[in-house]
Amino acid sequence: MLVVEALLRAWRVGDPKWRLRLRLVPLAAPLLLVPLFFLLAPWRASAWFATSRALFAGERWNLLRVGPAGAGDLALLLAAGLGAALFLRDALPPLIDRLREGPDDEAAAWLPPAALQELVERHARRLSIPPPAVRVVRSRWPVFFAEGRRQPELVLSPAGLEALDARELDAAVAHELVHVRHGDPAWGYALIAARAANFFNPALQWAARAVVDEIERRADHGVVEAGLGGADALASAIVKLFDRSHPAPGSGTALDRVARRVRQVGIERRRERLVSVLPAAPLAFGWLRLALASGGLAALLYFVV
Amino acid sequence: MRDLAPLLARFVLVMAAAAGVLAAADRLPALVTGTTHGARVYRTLEEAQASVGARLVVPSYYPDSLSWPPARIEVAPGPPMVAAIRIAARHGGAGEALVVCQSIGGAAPPPPWLLPPLQQLEEARVLVGRRPARLARLLTPGGRVVHDLSWAQGGRWFTLRYAGEVEDLLRMARATERDAS
């Protein structure tokens, strides 16, 4: 994760498409390489490998004792707890909301305004995609996202519509339709499955969040590049939706406050990128960089046991 | 092609930095504890045996004062590897009551970090089974008297350090010698 972060900075990769591809490397590495090493390089589990070949062996930290436990085992346990907390924090709330709310008659009766339908159709035409259906859900929080793989839908709540002015709504709808064009809702399902399979791995949880950020960055870039909405309007919509969908600063548990702060920093960075940064130049040697990053990370992981 | 060189140079720099950080983190515990880099710690005898790929001999005779299973098993890197099985006293007490050290794949005494050298009070030559052995009476920095009994057998070097009666130590050594034969 940190290696790819360092490579993105060292290579000054700005192209959202290549940033996303490179971000997928640390996500795919534990999913593919761990079973592959287990099958093709069983000697990595031997004392000989750990003693004389490994660059880093976690068990060596067991030489340090923390009470009755080895520091290596303890760190592994804490990392697993952190990974599970990161996963549950993102996966549980939507699941609980869905179970709690059940069928939503009131929201189903709330039809999207004709102007919104027209806006969706206009942006869909410009993006050369079939216009997705618009579904309104009841929620006290602003909801604004695209979901569905084969029949994508734009899902929103009345609070989401009320939060935005006309320019912001225009840019926000365009942003969601760019997600639809790239098939991003399917990425969402794949990411949650990868996170569930490695719920104990905090690095993978972090890598998955970084991939989500890159997907958002690509959609932001797509809106501005295609002239579907102004960067200022999109930035303003992003900030408004974030502010209204999160509890006020200082409220909630310590973990909530930390999570809010981290996300707020991310939103602020995204806003700054939208309003101040010039369009990213296409990346030269993209596939070579991807191969180097993948090979380099695989080589490092081979020597870590 | 002119852009390729800085691209590769930056890649090598990042990978070298990552490898350096990993190697430094790997050496830190040994540096802090004063042990050799490459030393390993196991919780169970089975785990240690599976990892070193050899049977670790433990005495089949134990005085009642010792607890089981071992509190900790440490393996110093080789060649030859040296394993130290640390066994605590049944009713607590300071430190371990028995340490069974044995080299694997060659006869070599345990390194000082695995079995620290102590002030020697007396030394005697004894027999463990039919094998000549060295029995040393030692004083720990805490003022406790312990005994070391060492002998070579079948390509292994055994050292038993025991804080207890010499007769019990000799019985454990004879049991170890029989089990290792």
Interface residues (C-beta under 8 A of the other chain):
Chain A: L2 V3 A6 L7 A10 W11 S46 A47 A50 T51 S52 A54 L55 F56 A57 E59 R60 W61 N62 L63 L64 G70 A71 G72 A284 F285 L288 R289 L292 A293 G296 A299 L300 F303 V304
Chain B: D3 L4 L7 L8 R10 F11 L13 V14 M15 A17 A18 A19 L22 A23 A25 D26 P29 A30 V32 T33 T35 H37 G38 A39 R40 V41 S51 V52 G53 E74 V75 P77 G78 M81
